[in-house]
């Protein structure tokens, strides 16, 4: 992570880039705080594992936490891919939880928790 307001960091980066040889792909993206480790540590045991256990016990074809995680992402993180010029929806993609901001991940967890309660009768424990 680079603080572009810090002249020392900028100089160090430029010196490093100036010393590179050969072909490189360099990509800079604006920093945005992403979900926290604490949020992620809550999500898996409090939301994903109970869903996995429930679906597995009910003989759904879901036996791993990764499969349950994919179900949750598909339900709550699917977004339309829109052609910028025509506005036409050309498809859909499922966002990764790693690209969610702290606030977006909190909203995602809230929606997942509510759905587990309403649809499956699973009460999400806040102190997992």
Beta strands, then each sheet from edge to edge (+ up, - down):
strand 1: 78-82
strand 2: 89-94
sheet 1: 1+ 2-
end
